[in-house]
């Protein structure tokens, strides 16, 4: 048994321990603290294996809000842990490593968004959940990659929309919703077509770096495979896909097809291969790795639980405003619902998919 006095000083000390001992420490502390571990689909496999819930960021935060746990340990990136805190203000939210940030979320700040809003005072602001709590607090409604088209379509067709921070998801949603699309700062500030989406010039480097040459090579090697790509990728790549969808939907598609080329971060594909070992699941790019997600390790997770570090704290005014934009999104999507039998079966098998989907 691991005693409470046996905590080691640094994550490096934990990294010297065998993997089995780290897992035992994590189980012990989790029970002691009444904690729940949330593992994003892009995390290292060893972290996914000790997580209580797996999935996308918003779905994981909803799971955390519905549990009786006192402590939430979010193994993802910073904006995801913030979202968990937004939806669970009475719970302690911890991160194994505060350096696990999101370059896409960092493209836009609350001050910069306020400046853009001043140029378009009548516009509605839609914030992708891959954004900071401060940016969500400046927005009218949030969206995920799964419901971006639905959220955009819920806004009057003649009203301008400011969409932050992902230009690629904004372009995809604009095309599906039949709205004009411009990128803020590229077209010049001034008149835009009625109902246009004015996109912030941000992107996910993992998905934006996927290219047609990689897809062509993957198709050459696997000519019978269906192609599924995340909408954070560029439009020319999405045009070649059989399915354009969120990571949560990708899990379902993997259930339904035996051979897939998957355009998203490698963590999801590694996990799907474990879940479906007899299927051919091919990464569109072997280089599609989010270094920010991979900052988290099993050793840091054990350290985090032993030392109750690092806690995510939000200003209450910011938290409440961010929650409002999230709740508005949930109203569009039917709110927080119970998982379907199929989703629960996936969760029981160790590969949960969220009800909303993002990232």
C-alpha positions as CSV (number, residue, x, y, z in Angstrom):
1,X,0.0,0.0,0.0
2,X,1.2,3.5,-0.8
3,X,1.3,5.7,2.3
4,X,0.3,9.4,2.2
5,X,3.8,10.3,3.5
6,X,5.5,8.6,0.5
7,X,5.1,11.5,-2.0
8,X,8.3,12.2,-3.9
9,X,9.6,15.7,-4.5
10,X,9.6,16.2,-8.2
11,X,8.0,14.7,-11.3
12,X,11.5,13.5,-12.3
13,X,11.7,11.4,-9.1
14,X,8.4,9.8,-10.2
15,X,9.7,9.2,-13.7
16,X,12.3,6.8,-12.2
17,X,9.5,4.5,-10.8
18,X,8.2,1.5,-12.7
19,X,5.0,2.1,-14.7
20,X,3.1,-0.4,-12.5
21,X,4.1,1.5,-9.3
22,X,3.0,4.8,-10.8
23,X,-0.4,3.3,-11.8
24,X,-0.7,1.9,-8.2
25,X,0.0,5.3,-6.7
26,X,-2.5,7.0,-9.0
27,X,-5.2,4.5,-8.0
28,X,-4.5,5.0,-4.3
29,X,-4.5,8.8,-4.4
30,X,-7.5,8.9,-6.6
31,X,-9.5,6.9,-4.0
32,X,-8.1,9.0,-1.1
33,X,-9.0,12.3,-2.7
34,X,-12.3,11.2,-4.2
35,X,-10.9,12.2,-7.6
36,X,-11.8,11.5,-11.2
37,X,-9.2,11.4,-14.0
38,X,-10.2,12.8,-17.4
39,X,-8.1,11.7,-20.4
40,X,-8.4,13.5,-23.7
41,X,-8.4,11.4,-26.9
42,X,-5.0,12.9,-27.8
43,X,-3.2,11.9,-24.6
44,X,-0.5,9.3,-24.3
45,X,-1.9,5.7,-24.2
46,X,-0.6,5.1,-20.7
47,X,-2.6,8.1,-19.4
48,X,-5.7,7.0,-21.3
49,X,-5.3,3.6,-19.6
50,X,-5.6,5.0,-16.1
51,X,-8.3,7.6,-16.9
52,X,-11.9,7.2,-15.7
53,X,-13.3,8.9,-18.7
54,X,-12.0,9.3,-22.2
55,X,-13.2,11.6,-24.9
56,X,-13.3,15.2,-26.2
57,X,-12.8,18.3,-24.0
58,X,-16.4,19.5,-23.5
59,X,-17.8,16.0,-23.1
60,X,-15.2,15.2,-20.5
61,X,-16.1,18.4,-18.6
62,X,-19.7,17.4,-18.7
63,X,-18.8,14.0,-17.3
64,X,-16.9,15.6,-14.5
65,X,-19.8,17.9,-13.6
66,X,-22.1,14.9,-13.4
67,X,-19.8,12.9,-11.1
68,X,-19.7,12.9,-7.3
69,X,-15.9,13.5,-7.3
70,X,-14.4,16.3,-5.3
71,X,-11.3,16.6,-7.4
72,X,-11.0,16.6,-11.2
73,X,-7.6,15.9,-12.8
74,X,-7.8,17.0,-16.4
75,X,-5.2,15.3,-18.6
76,X,-5.4,17.5,-21.6
77,X,-4.5,21.2,-22.3
78,X,-5.2,24.3,-20.3
79,X,-8.4,25.5,-21.9
80,X,-9.9,22.1,-21.3
81,X,-9.2,22.2,-17.6
82,X,-10.6,25.8,-17.5
83,X,-13.8,24.5,-19.1
84,X,-14.1,21.8,-16.4
85,X,-13.8,24.5,-13.8
86,X,-16.3,26.7,-15.6
87,X,-18.9,23.9,-15.4
88,X,-17.8,22.6,-12.0
89,X,-17.0,25.7,-9.9
90,X,-17.4,23.9,-6.6
91,X,-14.8,21.2,-7.4
92,X,-11.0,21.3,-7.4
93,X,-9.6,21.0,-10.9
94,X,-5.9,20.0,-11.3
95,X,-3.6,19.7,-14.2
96,X,-0.4,17.5,-14.3
97,X,1.6,20.2,-16.1
98,X,0.6,23.9,-16.6
99,X,2.8,24.0,-19.7
100,X,0.2,21.9,-21.5
101,X,-1.2,24.8,-23.5
102,X,-3.0,25.2,-26.8
103,X,-1.4,27.3,-29.5
104,X,-4.8,27.7,-31.2
105,X,-6.4,29.0,-28.1
106,X,-3.5,31.4,-27.6
107,X,-4.1,33.0,-31.0
108,X,-6.8,35.2,-29.5
109,X,-6.9,37.1,-26.2
110,X,-9.9,38.7,-24.5
111,X,-8.4,42.2,-25.2
112,X,-7.9,41.4,-28.9
113,X,-11.4,40.0,-29.2
114,X,-12.8,43.2,-27.5
115,X,-11.0,45.3,-30.1
116,X,-12.5,43.2,-33.0
117,X,-16.0,43.5,-31.4
118,X,-15.5,47.3,-31.4
119,X,-15.2,47.2,-35.2
120,X,-18.3,45.0,-35.6
121,X,-20.5,46.1,-32.7
122,X,-23.7,44.4,-34.0
123,X,-22.0,41.1,-34.6
124,X,-22.6,37.9,-32.7
125,X,-19.5,36.2,-31.3
126,X,-19.1,32.5,-31.6
127,X,-16.2,30.9,-29.7
128,X,-14.9,27.5,-30.5
129,X,-14.5,25.6,-27.2
130,X,-10.7,25.5,-28.0
131,X,-10.4,29.0,-26.4
132,X,-9.6,30.4,-23.0
133,X,-12.3,31.1,-20.4
134,X,-11.6,34.8,-20.8
135,X,-12.4,34.6,-24.5
136,X,-15.5,32.5,-23.9
137,X,-16.6,35.2,-21.4
138,X,-16.4,37.8,-24.2
139,X,-18.5,35.6,-26.5
140,X,-22.2,35.1,-27.1
141,X,-22.2,31.4,-27.6
142,X,-19.7,28.6,-27.8
143,X,-19.5,25.7,-30.3
144,X,-17.7,22.5,-30.8
145,X,-16.4,20.9,-34.1
146,X,-19.5,18.7,-33.9
147,X,-22.1,21.4,-33.6
148,X,-20.4,24.5,-35.2
149,X,-22.7,24.4,-38.2
150,X,-25.8,24.1,-36.0
151,X,-24.7,27.0,-33.8
152,X,-23.8,29.2,-36.7
153,X,-27.1,28.4,-38.4
154,X,-29.1,29.4,-35.3
155,X,-28.0,33.0,-35.7
156,X,-30.1,35.2,-38.1
157,X,-28.9,34.9,-41.7
158,X,-28.3,38.6,-42.1
159,X,-26.2,39.1,-38.9
160,X,-22.4,39.2,-39.0
161,X,-20.6,36.5,-37.0
162,X,-17.2,36.8,-35.4
163,X,-15.8,33.3,-35.2
164,X,-12.8,32.7,-32.9
165,X,-10.1,31.4,-33.0
166,X,-10.0,28.8,-35.8
167,X,-10.2,30.0,-39.4
168,X,-10.5,26.5,-40.8
169,X,-13.5,25.4,-38.7
170,X,-15.1,28.8,-39.4
171,X,-14.7,28.3,-43.2
172,X,-16.1,24.8,-43.0
173,X,-19.1,26.1,-41.0
174,X,-19.6,29.0,-43.3
175,X,-19.7,26.7,-46.3
176,X,-22.2,24.3,-44.8
177,X,-24.4,27.2,-43.5
178,X,-24.3,29.0,-46.8
179,X,-22.7,32.2,-45.4
180,X,-20.0,34.5,-46.8
181,X,-16.6,34.0,-45.3
182,X,-13.7,36.5,-44.7
183,X,-10.7,36.4,-42.4
184,X,-10.3,39.3,-40.0
185,X,-7.4,41.5,-41.0
186,X,-7.0,40.1,-44.5
187,X,-10.0,41.8,-46.2
188,X,-9.7,45.1,-44.4
189,X,-12.0,46.3,-41.7
190,X,-15.3,47.8,-42.9
191,X,-18.3,46.5,-44.8
192,X,-18.7,42.8,-45.1
193,X,-21.5,40.9,-46.9
194,X,-24.6,40.5,-44.8
195,X,-24.5,37.5,-42.6
196,X,-20.7,36.9,-43.2
197,X,-18.5,35.0,-40.9
198,X,-15.5,37.0,-40.0
199,X,-12.9,34.5,-38.8
200,X,-10.1,35.0,-36.5
201,X,-6.8,34.2,-38.2
202,X,-5.9,31.2,-36.0
203,X,-5.5,27.5,-36.5
204,X,-4.5,24.2,-35.0
205,X,-0.9,23.5,-36.2
206,X,-1.5,19.7,-36.1
207,X,-4.5,19.8,-38.4
208,X,-3.5,22.8,-40.5
209,X,-0.2,21.0,-41.4
210,X,-2.0,18.0,-43.0
211,X,-1.5,18.2,-46.7
212,X,-2.8,16.7,-49.9
213,X,0.4,14.9,-50.7
214,X,0.1,12.9,-47.5
215,X,-3.4,12.0,-48.3
216,X,-2.5,10.9,-51.8
217,X,0.2,8.6,-50.5
218,X,-2.1,7.1,-47.8
219,X,-4.7,6.4,-50.5
220,X,-2.1,4.8,-52.7
221,X,-1.2,2.4,-50.0
222,X,-4.9,1.8,-48.9
223,X,-7.1,2.4,-51.9
224,X,-10.2,0.9,-50.3
225,X,-10.1,3.0,-47.2
226,X,-12.6,5.7,-46.4
227,X,-11.1,9.0,-45.4
228,X,-12.2,10.8,-42.3
229,X,-10.8,14.3,-41.5
230,X,-11.3,16.8,-38.7
231,X,-12.8,20.1,-39.7
232,X,-9.8,22.0,-38.3
233,X,-7.9,20.9,-41.5
234,X,-7.7,23.1,-44.5
235,X,-10.6,23.3,-47.0
236,X,-8.7,21.7,-49.9
237,X,-8.1,18.6,-47.8
238,X,-11.7,18.5,-46.4
239,X,-12.9,18.5,-50.0
240,X,-11.2,15.1,-50.5
241,X,-12.7,13.4,-47.4
242,X,-15.5,10.9,-47.2
243,X,-16.3,12.2,-43.7
244,X,-15.6,15.5,-42.1
245,X,-16.3,15.3,-38.4
246,X,-15.2,15.6,-34.8
247,X,-13.1,13.1,-32.9
248,X,-16.1,11.8,-31.1
249,X,-17.8,10.9,-34.3
250,X,-14.6,9.4,-35.6
251,X,-14.9,6.8,-32.9
252,X,-18.3,5.8,-34.1
253,X,-17.1,5.7,-37.8
254,X,-14.3,3.4,-36.7
255,X,-17.0,1.1,-35.3
256,X,-18.8,1.0,-38.6
257,X,-15.9,0.7,-41.1
258,X,-13.0,-1.8,-41.3
259,X,-10.5,0.4,-43.2
260,X,-10.0,4.1,-42.5
261,X,-7.5,6.9,-43.2
262,X,-7.9,9.3,-40.3
263,X,-6.8,12.9,-40.4
264,X,-6.4,14.0,-36.8
265,X,-3.9,13.7,-33.9
266,X,-2.1,10.4,-33.5
267,X,-3.3,9.8,-30.0
268,X,-6.9,9.0,-31.1
269,X,-5.6,6.6,-33.8
270,X,-3.3,4.8,-31.3
271,X,-6.2,4.2,-29.0
272,X,-8.6,3.1,-31.8
273,X,-6.0,0.6,-32.9
274,X,-6.1,-0.9,-29.4
275,X,-9.8,-1.0,-29.4
276,X,-10.1,-2.5,-32.9
277,X,-6.9,-4.5,-33.5
278,X,-8.3,-6.3,-36.6
279,X,-9.2,-3.1,-38.4
280,X,-6.9,-1.1,-40.7
281,X,-6.8,2.4,-39.1
282,X,-4.2,4.5,-40.8
283,X,-3.0,8.0,-39.8
284,X,-3.2,10.5,-42.6
285,X,0.1,11.8,-41.3
286,X,2.6,10.1,-39.0
287,X,3.7,13.6,-38.0
288,X,0.3,14.6,-36.7
289,X,1.3,14.8,-33.0
290,X,0.3,17.5,-30.6
291,X,3.4,18.1,-28.5
292,X,1.3,20.2,-26.1
293,X,-0.9,17.2,-25.3
294,X,2.1,14.9,-24.9
295,X,3.6,17.2,-22.2
296,X,1.5,15.2,-19.7
297,X,3.0,12.0,-18.5
298,X,2.1,9.2,-16.1
299,X,4.9,10.4,-13.7
300,X,3.5,14.0,-13.8
301,X,0.0,12.6,-13.2
302,X,1.2,10.7,-10.1
303,X,3.0,13.8,-8.8
304,X,-0.1,15.9,-9.5
305,X,-2.2,13.7,-7.3
306,X,0.3,13.3,-4.5
307,X,0.9,17.1,-4.2
308,X,-2.5,18.4,-5.3
309,X,-0.9,20.4,-8.1
310,X,-1.6,22.4,-10.3
311,X,-4.9,23.9,-9.4
312,X,-6.9,25.8,-12.0
313,X,-8.4,29.0,-10.5
314,X,-10.7,31.4,-12.4
315,X,-12.0,34.9,-11.6
316,X,-15.7,34.3,-10.8
317,X,-16.9,37.1,-13.1
318,X,-15.0,35.5,-16.0
319,X,-16.1,32.0,-15.0
320,X,-19.8,33.0,-14.8
321,X,-19.7,34.8,-18.2
322,X,-17.9,31.8,-19.8
323,X,-20.5,29.4,-18.4
324,X,-23.3,31.5,-20.0
325,X,-21.8,31.1,-23.4
326,X,-21.4,27.4,-22.9
327,X,-24.9,26.9,-21.6
328,X,-26.3,28.7,-24.6
329,X,-24.5,26.2,-26.8
330,X,-25.9,23.3,-24.8
331,X,-29.4,24.7,-25.3
332,X,-28.9,24.4,-29.1
333,X,-27.7,20.9,-28.8
334,X,-30.3,19.6,-26.3
335,X,-28.3,20.2,-23.2
336,X,-26.4,17.7,-21.1
337,X,-27.9,14.3,-22.0
338,X,-27.4,10.8,-20.8
339,X,-25.1,8.7,-22.9
340,X,-26.7,6.3,-25.4
341,X,-26.2,2.5,-24.8
342,X,-23.6,2.5,-27.6
343,X,-21.7,5.3,-26.0
344,X,-21.8,3.6,-22.6
345,X,-20.6,0.4,-24.2
346,X,-17.6,2.2,-25.6
347,X,-16.9,3.8,-22.2
348,X,-17.0,0.5,-20.5
349,X,-14.6,-0.8,-23.1
350,X,-12.2,2.0,-22.2
351,X,-12.8,4.3,-25.2
352,X,-15.6,6.8,-24.4
353,X,-16.9,9.3,-26.8
354,X,-18.4,12.5,-25.6
355,X,-21.9,13.7,-26.4
356,X,-20.8,17.0,-27.9
357,X,-17.4,16.6,-29.5
358,X,-14.7,19.1,-30.1
359,X,-11.0,19.4,-30.7
